[in-house]
């Protein structure tokens, strides 16, 4: 089949999936008004592949049909570079604002497929299942999402010690056809608009929690699978008033499994704590790379927004403001440099060539911190102007439009253009869309303190300590 068109993607969503929003079931997600903006954005991403096949596709190993670059198992540094350019182009297309754009889970299943030997260490069928699933996703150009996190019931207890052993997703029983599972997972971002849901390993499992060490994939319209979504942020106010919300609200959902059948051929990890805990640490090269590229794209957008706001109201004439923006630019370029360095430091392999994992880990310490700095700078530069932002309807009212044109213009912009710029900033910072973005990115790679603490145990820490020890023992 190869790459799909945007219309083919939209048509694929017209199935029997069970999606609830604001207390009611959505019978057709493509017809639900708050969903139309994000679905059209996703469709445009699929069309982008058709428009730029040389940059965004490669010949399928199965039939030479063009397939998405995010499925490429790179064997050389040049192929990694190709992946980076493709993912940068697609991340720039949505300004880095879609954490669960299809590229992310495409990269994830590619990583897991390259780790099929690890998945099949005790049962080769599980590794073979992952390879077949990867090939299906690649050939059918499916839109995937994943669900990772156990419900936040009582974090002081493990999943087996909760008040109900089926609060967290686990098997109920085995059948000839597969495994019946029950329970819930979160945070299923993009689930209402995806073709497939991958239940991926994430939270570490401990002895006695074998039933919770499972990983599999299912179509999103599987009987018994329900998605209960948070309220939609897109209220139909359009590009002027909600320029980001109206296009990039990915939606998040609780995935509820009510005695759902998982066919054996779609099971990748089954009651194996060691493999469950290790696979994501060992096999996330392309996934981390895609996340870092998207993070860089978002930082470019935020930095450009800060510059526009500062220039619009004359703030950039002050030395300290130039210094603040300059510091932000320096950090963004540092992140860009690390991405480029990672591409050059690839270890070529017959299995899969990926950048050094320490580089991606470093980036996911720096990226959330720099995004927070950028957002705070936009807030400081905007001041009260971030709050006073009339609507498109106000400018259309002849009784007040002249007042707005007179009093809300800026040094460089008309009143309408200035308000449109500040509404963009407010959507990124003050609206539910922007607040969710900040929270989402801060925990994107898991608990940020845990992420940083892992660096304390890296081998180079001992090297740094040895430098001091050498100096202290000098001459002894």
DRENVEX-265952 format. One record per residue (C-alpha): residue number from 1; residue in one letter; z, x, y. Coordinates in Angstrom, 1 decimal. Each point is the difference from the previous one (the first is absolute). Layout:
BEGIN
ATOM   i aa      Z      X      Y
ATOM NUM  A      Z      X      Y
...
% end
This chain:
BEGIN
ATOM   i aa      Z      X      Y
ATOM   1  X    0.0    0.0    0.0
ATOM   2  X    0.9    2.7    2.5
ATOM   3  X    1.1   -0.7    3.6
ATOM   4  X    0.3   -3.6    1.2
ATOM   5  X   -0.9   -1.6    3.3
ATOM   6  X    2.6   -1.6    2.2
ATOM   7  X   -1.2   -3.5   -1.0
ATOM   8  X    0.3    0.9   -3.6
ATOM   9  X    3.6    1.1    0.6
ATOM  10  X    0.8   -3.2    1.8
ATOM  11  X   -1.5   -2.1   -2.8
ATOM  12  X    2.2    1.9   -2.5
ATOM  13  X    3.1   -1.4    1.6
ATOM  14  X   -1.0   -3.6   -0.7
ATOM  15  X    1.9   -0.3   -3.3
ATOM  16  X    3.2   -1.6   -1.3
ATOM  17  X    2.6    2.4    1.5
ATOM  18  X    3.4   -1.4    0.9
ATOM  19  X    0.9    0.9    3.6
ATOM  20  X    2.7   -1.6    2.1
ATOM  21  X    0.4    0.4    3.8
ATOM  22  X    2.6   -1.8    2.1
ATOM  23  X    1.0   -2.3   -2.8
ATOM  24  X   -3.5   -1.3   -1.1
ATOM  25  X   -2.5    1.2   -2.5
ATOM  26  X   -3.3    1.3    1.3
ATOM  27  X   -2.7   -1.4   -2.2
ATOM  28  X   -2.8    2.3    1.4
ATOM  29  X    1.2    3.1    1.7
ATOM  30  X   -3.5    0.5    1.6
ATOM  31  X    0.4   -3.3    1.9
ATOM  32  X    3.5    0.5    1.2
ATOM  33  X   -0.3    0.7    3.8
ATOM  34  X    2.7    2.7    0.3
ATOM  35  X   -1.7    1.9   -2.8
ATOM  36  X   -3.5    0.0    1.3
ATOM  37  X    0.4    3.0    2.4
ATOM  38  X    1.2    2.4   -2.7
ATOM  39  X   -2.4   -1.3   -2.6
ATOM  40  X   -2.9    0.6    2.4
ATOM  41  X    1.3    3.5    0.7
ATOM  42  X    0.1    0.8   -3.7
ATOM  43  X   -3.5   -1.4   -0.4
ATOM  44  X   -1.2    2.2    2.8
ATOM  45  X    1.5    3.0   -1.9
ATOM  46  X   -2.1   -0.9   -3.1
ATOM  47  X   -3.1   -0.4    2.2
ATOM  48  X    0.7    3.4    1.5
ATOM  49  X   -0.7    1.6   -3.4
ATOM  50  X   -3.4   -1.7   -0.1
ATOM  51  X   -0.8    1.2    3.6
ATOM  52  X    1.1    3.6   -0.7
ATOM  53  X   -0.6    0.7   -3.7
ATOM  54  X   -0.5    3.7    0.4
ATOM  55  X    3.4    0.4    1.6
ATOM  56  X    2.0   -2.6   -1.9
ATOM  57  X   -1.4   -0.1   -3.5
ATOM  58  X   -0.9    2.2   -3.0
ATOM  59  X   -2.0   -0.6   -3.1
ATOM  60  X    2.0   -1.6   -2.8
ATOM  61  X    0.3    2.3   -3.0
ATOM  62  X   -0.7   -3.1   -2.2
ATOM  63  X   -3.3   -1.2    1.5
ATOM  64  X   -0.7    1.9    3.2
ATOM  65  X    0.5   -3.2    2.1
ATOM  66  X    1.8    0.7    3.4
ATOM  67  X    3.8   -0.4   -0.3
ATOM  68  X    2.8    0.5    2.6
ATOM  69  X    0.8    3.6    0.9
ATOM  70  X    3.7   -0.8   -0.4
ATOM  71  X   -0.5   -0.1   -3.8
ATOM  72  X   -1.5    3.5   -0.1
ATOM  73  X    1.8    2.4   -2.4
ATOM  74  X   -0.7    3.2    2.0
ATOM  75  X   -0.4    3.1   -2.0
ATOM  76  X   -0.7    2.4    2.9
ATOM  77  X    1.1    0.7    3.6
ATOM  78  X   -3.3   -1.4    1.2
ATOM  79  X    0.6   -3.3   -1.8
ATOM  80  X    3.5   -0.2    1.5
ATOM  81  X   -1.5    0.6    3.4
ATOM  82  X   -2.4   -2.9   -0.7
ATOM  83  X    2.9   -2.2   -0.9
ATOM  84  X    1.8    0.9    3.2
ATOM  85  X   -3.0   -0.7    2.2
ATOM  86  X   -0.6   -3.4   -1.6
ATOM  87  X    3.7   -1.0    0.2
ATOM  88  X    0.1    1.2    3.6
ATOM  89  X   -3.0   -2.1    0.9
ATOM  90  X    1.5   -3.2   -1.6
ATOM  91  X    3.5    0.6    1.5
ATOM  92  X   -1.5    0.5    3.4
ATOM  93  X   -1.9   -3.3   -0.4
ATOM  94  X    3.4   -1.9    0.0
ATOM  95  X    1.9    2.5    2.2
ATOM  96  X    2.3    1.0   -2.8
ATOM  97  X    1.7   -3.4    0.3
ATOM  98  X   -0.5   -1.2   -3.6
ATOM  99  X    2.4    1.8   -2.3
ATOM 100  X   -1.3   -1.9   -3.0
ATOM 101  X   -3.7    0.2    0.7
ATOM 102  X   -1.9    0.1   -3.4
ATOM 103  X   -0.4    3.8    0.2
ATOM 104  X    3.7    0.5   -0.7
ATOM 105  X    0.2   -1.7   -3.4
ATOM 106  X   -3.5    1.3   -0.9
ATOM 107  X    1.5    3.5    0.5
ATOM 108  X    3.1   -1.1   -2.0
ATOM 109  X   -1.8   -1.1   -3.1
ATOM 110  X   -2.2    3.1    0.3
ATOM 111  X    3.1    2.1   -0.1
ATOM 112  X    1.5   -1.9   -2.9
ATOM 113  X   -3.3    0.3   -1.9
ATOM 114  X    0.0    3.8    0.4
ATOM 115  X    3.5   -0.1   -1.4
ATOM 116  X   -1.0   -2.0   -3.1
ATOM 117  X    1.2    2.8   -2.3
ATOM 118  X    3.5   -0.4    1.5
ATOM 119  X   -0.1   -3.8   -0.3
ATOM 120  X   -1.2    0.3   -3.6
ATOM 121  X    2.4    2.8   -1.0
ATOM 122  X    1.8   -2.2   -2.5
ATOM 123  X   -2.6   -2.7   -0.5
ATOM 124  X   -3.6    1.0    0.7
ATOM 125  X   -1.1   -3.6    0.4
ATOM 126  X    2.0   -0.3    3.3
ATOM 127  X   -1.9    3.0    1.5
ATOM 128  X   -3.3   -1.5   -1.2
ATOM 129  X    0.9   -3.3    1.6
ATOM 130  X    0.4    1.7    3.4
ATOM 131  X   -3.3    1.7   -0.3
ATOM 132  X   -1.8   -3.2   -0.9
ATOM 133  X    1.8   -1.8    2.9
ATOM 134  X   -1.0    2.7    2.5
ATOM 135  X   -3.6   -0.3   -1.2
ATOM 136  X    0.0   -3.8    0.4
ATOM 137  X    1.4    0.2    3.5
ATOM 138  X   -2.6    2.6    0.9
ATOM 139  X   -3.0   -1.8   -1.4
ATOM 140  X    1.0   -3.4    1.3
ATOM 141  X    1.2    1.2    3.4
ATOM 142  X    3.1   -2.0   -0.3
ATOM 143  X    2.6   -0.4    2.7
ATOM 144  X    3.4    1.1   -1.3
ATOM 145  X    3.5   -0.1    1.2
ATOM 146  X    3.2    1.1   -1.7
ATOM 147  X    3.6   -1.2   -0.2
ATOM 148  X    2.8    2.5   -0.4
ATOM 149  X    3.5   -0.9    1.2
ATOM 150  X    2.7   -1.9   -1.8
ATOM 151  X    1.4   -3.0    1.9
ATOM 152  X    2.8    1.0    2.3
ATOM 153  X    2.8   -1.9   -1.7
ATOM 154  X    2.7    2.6   -0.5
ATOM 155  X   -1.0    3.6    0.5
ATOM 156  X    3.4    1.2   -1.3
ATOM 157  X   -1.1   -1.1   -3.5
ATOM 158  X   -2.9    0.8   -2.2
ATOM 159  X   -2.5   -2.6   -1.1
ATOM 160  X    1.7   -0.6   -3.3
ATOM 161  X    3.4   -0.6    1.7
ATOM 162  X   -1.1   -2.7    2.4
ATOM 163  X    1.4   -3.5   -0.5
ATOM 164  X   -3.2   -1.0   -1.7
ATOM 165  X   -1.9    2.6   -2.1
ATOM 166  X   -3.3   -1.7    0.9
ATOM 167  X    0.4    0.4    3.8
ATOM 168  X   -2.0    3.2   -0.3
ATOM 169  X   -3.3   -0.1   -1.8
ATOM 170  X    0.4    0.7   -3.8
ATOM 171  X   -1.4   -1.0   -3.4
ATOM 172  X    1.1   -3.3   -1.6
ATOM 173  X   -1.7    0.5   -3.4
ATOM 174  X   -3.0    1.5   -1.7
ATOM 175  X   -2.9   -1.9   -1.5
ATOM 176  X   -3.2    1.0   -1.8
ATOM 177  X   -1.9   -0.4    3.3
ATOM 178  X    2.4    1.9    2.2
ATOM 179  X    3.4   -0.1    1.8
ATOM 180  X    1.6   -3.0    1.7
ATOM 181  X    1.7    1.1    3.2
ATOM 182  X    2.4   -1.7    2.4
ATOM 183  X    1.6    0.9    3.3
ATOM 184  X   -1.1    1.1    3.4
ATOM 185  X   -1.3    3.0    2.0
ATOM 186  X   -0.5    0.7    3.7
ATOM 187  X   -1.6    1.0    2.4
ATOM 188  X   -3.4   -1.3   -1.0
ATOM 189  X   -2.0    0.8    3.2
ATOM 190  X   -3.5   -1.4    0.0
ATOM 191  X    0.6   -2.0   -3.2
ATOM 192  X   -1.5   -3.3    1.3
ATOM 193  X   -3.3    1.9    0.8
ATOM 194  X   -0.2    2.3   -3.1
ATOM 195  X   -1.8   -0.5   -3.3
ATOM 196  X    2.6    2.0   -2.1
ATOM 197  X    3.7    0.7    0.1
ATOM 198  X    1.2    3.3   -1.4
ATOM 199  X    3.7    0.1   -0.9
ATOM 200  X    0.6    3.7    0.6
ATOM 201  X    3.0    2.2   -0.7
ATOM 202  X    2.2    0.8    2.9
ATOM 203  X    3.8   -0.4   -0.1
ATOM 204  X    1.5    2.5   -2.5
ATOM 205  X    1.3   -1.5   -3.3
ATOM 206  X    3.0    1.3   -1.9
ATOM 207  X    1.2   -0.1   -3.6
ATOM 208  X    0.4   -3.6   -1.2
ATOM 209  X   -2.7   -1.3    2.5
ATOM 210  X   -3.0    0.4   -2.4
ATOM 211  X   -1.0   -3.6    0.4
ATOM 212  X   -0.6    0.6    3.7
ATOM 213  X   -2.2    3.1   -0.5
ATOM 214  X   -3.3   -1.8   -0.2
ATOM 215  X   -3.3    0.2    1.8
ATOM 216  X   -3.1   -2.2   -0.3
ATOM 217  X   -2.7   -1.8    1.9
ATOM 218  X   -1.1   -3.6    0.2
ATOM 219  X   -2.5   -2.1    1.8
ATOM 220  X    1.6   -1.7    3.0
ATOM 221  X   -0.9   -3.5   -1.4
ATOM 222  X    1.9    0.6   -3.3
ATOM 223  X    1.8   -3.1   -1.1
ATOM 224  X    3.8    0.2    0.8
ATOM 225  X   -0.5    2.6    2.7
ATOM 226  X    1.1   -1.3    3.4
ATOM 227  X   -0.1    1.6    3.5
ATOM 228  X    2.5   -1.3    2.5
ATOM 229  X   -1.0    1.5    3.3
ATOM 230  X    1.9    0.6    3.3
ATOM 231  X   -1.1   -2.1    2.9
ATOM 232  X   -3.4    1.0    1.4
ATOM 233  X   -0.1    1.8    3.3
ATOM 234  X   -3.5   -1.1    1.0
ATOM 235  X    0.4   -3.3    1.9
ATOM 236  X   -3.6   -0.2    1.0
ATOM 237  X    0.4    1.3    3.6
ATOM 238  X   -3.0    2.4   -0.4
ATOM 239  X   -1.1    3.4    1.2
ATOM 240  X    1.3   -0.1    3.6
ATOM 241  X    3.5   -1.2   -0.7
ATOM 242  X    0.5    1.5   -3.5
ATOM 243  X   -2.6    2.7   -0.4
ATOM 244  X    1.7    1.6   -3.0
ATOM 245  X    1.7   -2.9   -1.7
ATOM 246  X   -3.2   -2.0   -0.1
ATOM 247  X   -1.8    2.7   -2.1
ATOM 248  X    2.6    2.1   -1.9
ATOM 249  X    2.9   -2.2   -1.2
ATOM 250  X   -0.1    1.1   -3.7
ATOM 251  X    2.7   -2.5   -1.1
ATOM 252  X    2.9    0.9   -2.3
ATOM 253  X    1.2   -2.0   -3.0
ATOM 254  X    2.6   -0.3   -2.7
ATOM 255  X   -1.7    0.1   -3.4
ATOM 256  X    1.6   -2.4   -2.5
ATOM 257  X   -0.9    0.3   -3.7
ATOM 258  X    0.9   -3.2   -1.8
ATOM 259  X   -0.5    0.9   -3.7
ATOM 260  X   -3.3    1.7    0.7
ATOM 261  X   -2.1    1.4   -2.9
ATOM 262  X   -1.0    3.7    0.5
ATOM 263  X   -2.7    0.8   -2.5
ATOM 264  X    0.7    3.2   -2.0
ATOM 265  X   -3.2    1.6    1.4
ATOM 266  X    1.3   -0.4    3.6
ATOM 267  X    3.4    1.7   -0.7
ATOM 268  X    0.3    3.6    1.2
ATOM 269  X    3.7    0.8   -0.4
ATOM 270  X    2.2   -1.9   -2.4
ATOM 271  X    3.7    0.5   -0.3
ATOM 272  X   -0.3    3.8    0.5
ATOM 273  X    2.5    1.3    2.7
ATOM 274  X   -1.2    3.6   -0.1
ATOM 275  X   -3.6   -0.8    0.7
ATOM 276  X    0.9   -2.7    2.4
ATOM 277  X    2.1    2.4    2.1
ATOM 278  X   -2.3    2.9   -0.1
ATOM 279  X   -3.6   -1.3    0.4
ATOM 280  X    0.2   -0.8    3.7
ATOM 281  X    1.5    3.4    0.8
ATOM 282  X   -2.7    1.8   -2.0
ATOM 283  X   -3.1   -2.1    0.8
ATOM 284  X   -0.2   -1.2    3.6
ATOM 285  X   -2.4    2.6    1.5
ATOM 286  X   -2.7   -2.3    1.2
ATOM 287  X    2.4   -2.8    0.9
ATOM 288  X    2.0    2.3    2.3
ATOM 289  X   -3.1    1.4    1.5
ATOM 290  X   -1.4   -3.4    0.9
ATOM 291  X    3.4   -1.0    1.5
ATOM 292  X    0.1    3.1    2.1
ATOM 293  X   -3.6   -0.5    1.3
ATOM 294  X    0.8   -3.6    0.9
ATOM 295  X    3.2    1.2    1.7
ATOM 296  X   -2.0    2.4    2.1
ATOM 297  X   -2.5   -2.7    1.0
ATOM 298  X    2.9   -2.2    1.2
ATOM 299  X    1.5    2.9    2.0
ATOM 300  X   -3.3    0.6    1.7
ATOM 301  X   -0.1   -3.7    1.0
ATOM 302  X    3.6    0.0    1.3
ATOM 303  X   -0.6    3.2    2.0
ATOM 304  X   -3.1   -1.4    1.6
ATOM 305  X    1.9   -3.2    0.9
ATOM 306  X    2.7    2.1    1.7
ATOM 307  X   -2.6    1.9    2.0
ATOM 308  X   -1.8   -3.2    1.1
ATOM 309  X    3.3   -1.6    1.1
ATOM 310  X    1.1    3.1    1.9
ATOM 311  X   -3.3    0.4    1.8
ATOM 312  X   -0.3   -3.7    0.8
ATOM 313  X    3.1   -0.2    2.1
ATOM 314  X    0.0    3.6    1.4
ATOM 315  X    2.8    1.3   -2.2
ATOM 316  X   -2.0    3.0   -1.3
ATOM 317  X    0.1    1.7    3.5
ATOM 318  X    3.7    0.8   -0.7
ATOM 319  X    0.5    3.4   -1.8
ATOM 320  X    2.7   -1.3   -2.4
ATOM 321  X   -2.3   -2.8   -1.2
ATOM 322  X   -2.8    2.4   -0.6
ATOM 323  X    2.5    2.2   -1.9
ATOM 324  X    1.1   -3.0   -2.1
ATOM 325  X   -3.6   -0.9   -0.9
ATOM 326  X   -0.8    3.6   -0.6
ATOM 327  X    2.8    0.4   -2.5
ATOM 328  X   -1.2   -3.1   -1.8
ATOM 329  X   -3.6    1.4   -0.1
ATOM 330  X    1.3    3.3   -1.4
ATOM 331  X    1.8   -1.7   -2.8
ATOM 332  X   -3.0   -2.2   -0.9
ATOM 333  X   -2.2    3.2   -0.1
ATOM 334  X    2.6    1.7   -2.2
ATOM 335  X   -0.2   -2.9   -2.4
ATOM 336  X   -3.8    0.2    0.1
ATOM 337  X    0.2    3.7   -0.7
ATOM 338  X    2.2   -0.6   -3.0
ATOM 339  X   -2.6   -2.5   -1.4
ATOM 340  X   -2.8    2.5    0.5
ATOM 341  X    2.1    2.8   -1.5
ATOM 342  X    0.7   -2.1   -3.0
ATOM 343  X   -3.7   -0.5   -0.6
ATOM 344  X   -0.6    3.8    0.1
ATOM 345  X    3.0    0.8   -2.3
ATOM 346  X   -1.3   -2.2   -2.8
ATOM 347  X    0.4    1.5   -3.5
ATOM 348  X   -3.3   -0.8   -1.8
ATOM 349  X    0.5   -1.6   -3.4
ATOM 350  X   -1.9   -1.6   -2.9
ATOM 351  X    2.3   -3.0    0.2
ATOM 352  X    0.5   -0.6    3.8
ATOM 353  X    0.1    2.2    3.0
ATOM 354  X    2.6   -1.1    2.5
ATOM 355  X    1.7    1.6    3.1
ATOM 356  X    3.5    1.7   -0.6
ATOM 357  X    2.6   -2.8   -0.3
ATOM 358  X    2.3    1.8    2.4
ATOM 359  X   -2.4   -0.5    2.8
ATOM 360  X   -0.3   -3.8   -0.5
ATOM 361  X    3.8   -0.2   -0.3
ATOM 362  X    0.4    1.9    3.3
ATOM 363  X   -2.4   -2.3    1.7
ATOM 364  X    2.0   -3.0   -1.1
ATOM 365  X    3.0    1.4    1.7
ATOM 366  X   -1.9    0.7    3.2
ATOM 367  X   -2.2   -3.1    0.2
ATOM 368  X    2.7   -2.7    0.3
ATOM 369  X    2.0    2.1    2.4
ATOM 370  X   -3.1    0.6    2.2
ATOM 371  X   -1.0   -3.7   -0.1
ATOM 372  X    3.5   -0.9    1.2
ATOM 373  X   -0.3    2.5    2.8
ATOM 374  X   -3.4   -1.4    1.0
ATOM 375  X    1.3   -3.6    0.1
ATOM 376  X    3.0    1.0    2.1
ATOM 377  X   -2.2    1.8    2.4
ATOM 378  X   -2.3   -3.1    0.4
ATOM 379  X    3.1   -2.0    0.6
ATOM 380  X    1.3    2.4    2.7
ATOM 381  X   -3.4    0.3    1.7
ATOM 382  X   -0.6   -3.8    0.1
ATOM 383  X    3.4   -1.0    1.4
ATOM 384  X    0.2   -3.7    1.1
ATOM 385  X   -3.8   -0.2   -0.1
ATOM 386  X    0.3   -0.3   -3.7
ATOM 387  X    1.8   -3.3    0.4
ATOM 388  X   -2.0   -1.7    2.8
ATOM 389  X   -3.2   -0.7   -1.8
ATOM 390  X   -1.7   -3.4    0.8
ATOM 391  X   -2.3   -1.6   -2.5
ATOM 392  X   -3.7   -0.4   -0.1
ATOM 393  X    0.6   -3.6    1.0
ATOM 394  X    1.7    1.1    3.2
ATOM 395  X   -3.0    2.0    1.0
ATOM 396  X   -2.2   -3.0   -0.7
ATOM 397  X    2.0   -2.3    2.4
ATOM 398  X   -1.6    0.2    3.4
ATOM 399  X    3.3   -1.1    1.6
ATOM 400  X    1.7    3.2   -0.8
ATOM 401  X   -2.7    2.5   -1.0
ATOM 402  X   -0.3    1.4    3.5
ATOM 403  X    3.7    0.8    0.1
ATOM 404  X   -0.3    1.8   -3.3
ATOM 405  X   -3.0    1.9    1.2
ATOM 406  X    1.9    1.1    3.1
ATOM 407  X    3.4    0.9   -1.3
ATOM 408  X   -0.6    1.1   -3.6
ATOM 409  X   -2.8    2.5    0.6
ATOM 410  X    0.8    3.7   -0.5
ATOM 411  X   -1.2    3.3    1.5
ATOM 412  X   -3.0    0.2   -2.3
ATOM 413  X   -0.4   -3.5   -1.5
ATOM 414  X   -0.6   -3.6    1.0
ATOM 415  X    2.8   -2.4   -0.6
ATOM 416  X   -1.6   -1.4   -3.1
ATOM 417  X   -0.8    3.5   -1.5
ATOM 418  X    3.5    1.2    0.8
ATOM 419  X    1.7   -3.0   -1.6
ATOM 420  X   -2.3    0.3   -3.0
ATOM 421  X    1.1    3.6   -0.4
ATOM 422  X    3.7   -0.8    0.3
ATOM 423  X   -0.4   -2.9   -2.4
ATOM 424  X   -1.4    2.5   -2.5
ATOM 425  X    3.1    2.1    0.5
ATOM 426  X    2.3   -3.0   -0.3
ATOM 427  X   -1.7   -1.1   -3.3
ATOM 428  X    0.7    3.5   -1.3
ATOM 429  X    3.6    0.1    1.2
ATOM 430  X    1.5   -3.3    0.8
ATOM 431  X   -1.7   -2.6   -2.1
ATOM 432  X    1.0   -0.7   -3.6
ATOM 433  X   -3.1    1.9   -1.1
ATOM 434  X    1.1    3.2    1.7
ATOM 435  X    3.6   -0.3   -1.0
ATOM 436  X   -1.1   -0.4   -3.6
ATOM 437  X   -2.3    3.1    0.3
ATOM 438  X    2.9    2.1    1.2
ATOM 439  X    2.3   -1.1   -2.8
ATOM 440  X   -2.7    0.3   -2.6
ATOM 441  X   -1.0    3.5    1.0
ATOM 442  X    3.6    1.3    0.2
ATOM 443  X    0.5   -1.0   -3.7
ATOM 444  X   -3.6    0.6   -1.1
ATOM 445  X    0.9    3.0   -2.2
ATOM 446  X    3.4   -1.4   -1.0
ATOM 447  X    3.4    0.7    1.5
ATOM 448  X   -0.8    2.5    2.7
ATOM 449  X    3.3    1.8   -0.5
ATOM 450  X   -0.8    0.4   -3.7
ATOM 451  X   -3.5    1.3    0.9
ATOM 452  X    1.4    2.6    2.3
ATOM 453  X    2.8    1.0   -2.3
ATOM 454  X   -2.4    1.0   -2.7
ATOM 455  X   -1.1    2.9    2.1
ATOM 456  X    3.4    1.6   -0.3
ATOM 457  X   -0.6    0.6   -3.7
ATOM 458  X   -3.4    1.6    0.4
ATOM 459  X   -0.4    3.7   -1.1
ATOM 460  X   -0.8    1.3    3.5
ATOM 461  X    3.5   -1.0    1.2
ATOM 462  X    1.4    2.8   -2.2
ATOM 463  X   -2.6    2.3    1.5
ATOM 464  X    1.2   -0.8    3.4
ATOM 465  X    3.6    0.6   -1.0
ATOM 466  X   -1.0    3.3   -1.6
ATOM 467  X   -1.2    1.2    3.4
ATOM 468  X    3.4   -0.4    1.5
ATOM 469  X    1.7    1.5   -3.1
ATOM 470  X   -2.2    3.1    0.3
ATOM 471  X    1.0    0.4    3.6
ATOM 472  X    3.7   -0.5   -0.7
ATOM 473  X   -0.1    2.7   -2.7
ATOM 474  X   -2.0    2.4    2.0
ATOM 475  X    1.4    3.5   -0.3
ATOM 476  X    2.6   -1.0   -2.6
% end
